[in-house]
Amino acid sequence: MVLTQKTLSPAPSLLVQKAVQNALSEDLGLAGDITTNSIFDEKQLGIATLRAREHGILAGSQFVDATFVEINPNSEIIWNKQDGDELAPKDIIATIKAPVRTLLTGERVALNFLGHLTGIASLTNQYVQKTKHTNAKIVDTRKTTPGLRFAEKYAVRAGGGENHRFRLDDAILIKDNHIAFAGGIKNAIVKAKTANGHMVKIEVEVDTIEQLKECLSHNIDVVLLDNMQPALLKEAVKLIDGKFIAEASGGVNLNTVKEIAETGVDIISVGALTHSAKCLDLGLDIDITEK
């Protein structure tokens, strides 16, 4: 069953390859897998079966492909599931045919990527399912693992969520500290608009109705309603009245997200999608074949 309704664009292949190369370098060191290489010769072949051990949403298949192909370009990976697909315990996700050395050496790196990203996709989908009766979109934040932001944000999309800014140069987000140092919301907005062209979107964070009212007199794109209770969010959405995109953030978890979505906000940003997702339990079972 495919839960991602729209086409899922793949993660950039060059970034995937670089991330995998870095992970393999970290794991192999200078001498390589001395355990595996001591026991098996280069010609010993094997078949590995990748299985799910719990329910979830798959993400990260590109990283598995890249891991085994990086070690041995002749590795053959046959996928029974695609990113965005639902997983159940004992589901066969993929079969990998390669030398035993390749399978054993790449196993941990491949599972680290796949389990981590599948965990993010799975958690994201839980949020999406709780809010699907509303128009609110579940999006991530920049609270990501250094060096793996592109991968983790891809996993959010695999789980049915959407992405916020990838980087600081994607859009202007004026937060509370910007406002404090700038001497107020008006000063911050005016300076930001003066320094940037018309193609750059501007979002302003507010945590009171008074701050929101001040924003209403400016031509911005998004208002981030920070740490507001549902009753206050409803009031804020009514005041905004479609003039800006309304984003809710802060205090969002699986117990609160449904009520937040029902206030009428357009976007709910959730840092937990990437910084608190549990690695999904997956297994790689290897069968040794004849030479």
Rosetta blueprint (number, residue, H / E / L):
1 M L
2 V E
3 L L
4 T L
5 Q L
6 K L
7 T L
8 L L
9 S L
10 P L
11 A L
12 P L
13 S H
14 L H
15 L H
16 V H
17 Q H
18 K H
19 A H
20 V H
21 Q H
22 N H
23 A H
24 L H
25 S H
26 E H
27 D H
28 L H
29 G L
30 L L
31 A L
32 G L
33 D L
34 I H
35 T H
36 T H
37 N H
38 S H
39 I H
40 F L
41 D L
42 E L
43 K L
44 Q L
45 L E
46 G E
47 I E
48 A E
49 T E
50 L E
51 R E
52 A E
53 R L
54 E L
55 H L
56 G E
57 I E
58 L L
59 A L
60 G L
61 S H
62 Q H
63 F H
64 V H
65 D H
66 A H
67 T H
68 F H
69 V H
70 E H
71 I H
72 N L
73 P L
74 N L
75 S L
76 E E
77 I E
78 I E
79 W E
80 N L
81 K L
82 Q L
83 D L
84 G L
85 D E
86 E E
87 L E
88 A L
89 P L
90 K L
91 D L
92 I E
93 I E
94 A E
95 T E
96 I E
97 K E
98 A E
99 P E
100 V H
101 R H
102 T H
103 L H
104 L H
105 T H
106 G H
107 E H
108 R H
109 V H
110 A H
111 L H
112 N H
113 F H
114 L H
115 G H
116 H H
117 L H
118 T H
119 G H
120 I H
121 A H
122 S H
123 L H
124 T H
125 N H
126 Q H
127 Y H
128 V H
129 Q H
130 K H
131 T H
132 K L
133 H L
134 T L
135 N L
136 A L
137 K E
138 I E
139 V E
140 D L
141 T L
142 R L
143 K L
144 T L
145 T L
146 P L
147 G L
148 L L
149 R H
150 F H
151 A H
152 E H
153 K H
154 Y H
155 A H
156 V H
157 R H
158 A H
159 G L
160 G L
161 G L
162 E E
163 N L
164 H L
165 R L
166 F L
167 R L
168 L L
169 D L
170 D L
171 A L
172 I E
173 L E
174 I E
175 K L
176 D H
177 N H
178 H H
179 I H
180 A H
181 F H
182 A H
183 G L
184 G L
185 I H
186 K H
187 N H
188 A H
189 I H
190 V H
191 K H
192 A H
193 K H
194 T H
195 A H
196 N L
197 G L
198 H L
199 M L
200 V L
201 K L
202 I E
203 E E
204 V E
205 E E
206 V E
207 D L
208 T L
209 I H
210 E H
211 Q H
212 L H
213 K H
214 E H
215 C H
216 L L
217 S L
218 H L
219 N L
220 I L
221 D L
222 V E
223 V E
224 L E
225 L E
226 D E
227 N L
228 M L
229 Q L
230 P H
231 A H
232 L H
233 L H
234 K H
235 E H
236 A H
237 V H
238 K H
239 L H
240 I H
241 D L
242 G L
243 K L
244 F L
245 I E
246 A E
247 E E
248 A E
249 S E
250 G L
251 G L
252 V L
253 N L
254 L L
255 N L
256 T L
257 V H
258 K H
259 E H
260 I H
261 A H
262 E L
263 T L
264 G L
265 V L
266 D L
267 I E
268 I E
269 S E
270 V L
271 G L
272 A H
273 L H
274 T H
275 H H
276 S L
277 A L
278 K L
279 C L
280 L L
281 D L
282 L E
283 G E
284 L E
285 D E
286 I E
287 D E
288 I E
289 T L
290 E L
291 K L
